[in-house]
Amino acid sequence: MQHETQVRLIREALESIDRGAPPMTEAFTRNDPTAYTSQERARREREILFREYPLVVGFSCRVKKPGDYFTDSLGPTPILVTRNNDGQLRAFANICRHRGSRLVEGCGTGAVRFSCPYHAWSYDTDGKLRAIPDEAGFATLDRESHGLVSFPVEEKFGLVWVTPREGGHINVEKYLGGLAEDLASYGIDDFELADQRLVRRNLNWKLMSDTFWEAYHIKVLHKNNIAPIFAKNLALYDGFNLSHRLVGIRTSIEKLRDLPESKWSLIQHATILMNLFPNTICVMQSDHLETYRVFPVAGSVNDSIVEISVLAPPVDADNPKWKKAMDLLVGVVEQDFAIGEQIQRNFESGAVREVVYGRYEPALEHFHRSIRKALGE
């Protein structure tokens, strides 16, 4: 984050503390609970948001060398990412072109070919079909047109992005707008994966995401863990195209009052949350990065899964403190998800026909407005 942006945000935070109220929009907004319960809405989200837009599918640290690969099966399209012999990153549908079997699972190193576990059709790291056992049964098959389905892929800021549609487009910096500059400034390109967990809960994927986009609940729901370190209700929002940033302010920001602005630094006194539209949340802490990749479970409107990762500088990635950090953050979000499951059941009852987002919850409004815009609503 540029220093002038940090100074602006710190000024805004200190003024809010002095005023006794966070920044507010002109009016509160409303949302329809069917956004969380409609099967048709859920279908359109899967077809548009999770197929037509760039998605974070993993981390550069998993594919450093030729032959390294990882797979991602959380979204509607199973994806295989690998680095080819020329050092280029390639992304494919993780689907054999013979009978549609999943080609490979997990992650690995030193791959030369990927062989299907069903009939052993095999493909190289460029996705080309290289071997067909008992090939006489496919004598007229054109191998060139039966390679793996290829997707556009790009790596930026230590993250790997894929648009999971053949013929799709990807330009991460243009897509993120000014938020790309923020991500670049944190120096996370070389971070290593320190810990990772999967959490599955019975609620709509957007309810999983919603909990990150306001500070209003912290003093109540999280009063026994993180609440004491944050200023009440204070989170500073900025929108960037379909994505956005929300900066949660820690009470320690008061220490900056005695320093000249030239020495102000925000990151030690804030939690910086970034929504990488549609479904990835990056949380920059003072010494590490947390990511949350949130997906709807196939065919369900009220079942979701989130992959939670902690990434740290390479010199410190093996430190056991990251497991403790993961335990803490999972404990916090589990409180949110438990409430979210209740909210999901309440919405499904049909007893309420709208919810409201307060004047200091603009990131929530931006998130849902961006989804409506992407869906053409």
Secondary structure, DSSP 8 states (H G I E B T S, - for coil): --HHHHHHHHHHHHHHHHHTS----SS-EEE-THHHH-HHHHHHHHHHHHHHS-EEEEEGGG--STT-EEEE-SSSS-EEEEE-TTS-EEEEESB-TTT--B---SEESS-SEEE-TTT--EEETT--EEE-TTGGGGTT--GGGGS--EE-EEEETTEEEE--STT----HHHHHTHHHHHHHHTT-TT-EEEEEEEEEESS-HHHHHHTTS-STTHHHHTTTTTGGGEEEEEEEEEEETTEEEEEEEEGGGGGGGGS-GGG--SGGGEEEEEEETTTEEEEE-SS-EEEEEEEE-TT-SS-EEEEEEEEE-GGGTT-THHHHHHHHHHHHHHHHHHHHHHHHHHHHTT--S-EEE-TT-HHHHHHHHHHHHHHT-
